[in-house]
Amino acid sequence: MLNVGQALKNERLAQNKTQQEWLRDINVSVSRYSEIENGIIKNGKKADIGSEQLILLLGSNNVDVKNFFSNLTEDSTSIEKLSLELSRTFNDGDAKRANELKNKILVNSGASLSLKYRAILIAAELKDHMASLDQNTIDKISNYLYRSKNWVKNKEALILFGNSMPRMNLNVLKRRMKQVIKEYADINKFSDGVRRRISTICINYVFNAIFVYKTNAYVPESLNLIKKLPANDIYGLKKMVGQYYADYLNGDQKHMAKLKELLERCGYTFLASHLSFDISK
């Protein structure tokens, strides 16, 4: 279940406020409040906030007190389930279900701002490749993504980066991808979870670089990183798609056709349909 610190953090991020802005009317230091949000334990005692201060804090930021406390009893696994289903929906290319999940997530005050932005991006990508996404939303997501200098190590920021590529400024996209490549060049020293995340970003980047932005910048580096991954059942599909793009760049239609046919025969029909590129055009 959500604890008070986590719930406060979710509410603050949903309003896009800094901790200092959030505490403007409350007599609590930023350092003390940061400990509350993060659940820091000192001398065997967990940082907490008094009930009177909590009510004042919620009221000063126009947070519905009743809804806030009801969310504390909500099972956090439901948020995780929504996130996992969102990922599956994206992989299946189900635009209708993605939009349904987006609407559920946006009204769920227990969902993080990152998950809400991710739902918006995925629904927009499946609907019309983000063509209908307004610039204001794009700017908000960009500000959220890069608010930290160490965004390249942040799981949520990396997920959002991967989903927002089709609508990014090309120079910004290349600069950010350069950071990713530099940080994860020695990819096999990281955990499987990190390797899956970064290889997905590389696949997304190669597709957008070649077919959306028409640039070769960091494409070889991205493909090389995918090539370094272990040849096992975890990364096999990523390596096959990476090889497909490498064959495309080399003009090897014969092997492209074979790979696409293999994917179709193995049941990856949606993926195969997105690999239908004619290099003669």
Buried (B, 14 or more C-beta within 10 A) or exposed (E): EBBBBBBBBBBBBBEEBEBEEBBEEBEBEEEEBBBBBEBEEEEEEEBEBEEEBBBBBBEEBEBEEEEBEEBEEBEEEEBEEBBEBBBEBBEEBBBEBBBBBBEBBBEBBBBBBBBBBBBBBBBBBBBEEBEEBEEEBBEBBBEBBBEEEEBBEBEBBBBBBBBBBBBBEBEEBBEBBEEBBEBBEEBEEBEEEBBBBBBBBBBBBBBBBBEBBEEEBBBEBBBBBBEBBEEEEEBEBBBBBBBBBBBBBEEBBEBBEEBBEEBBEEEBEEBBEBBEBEEEE
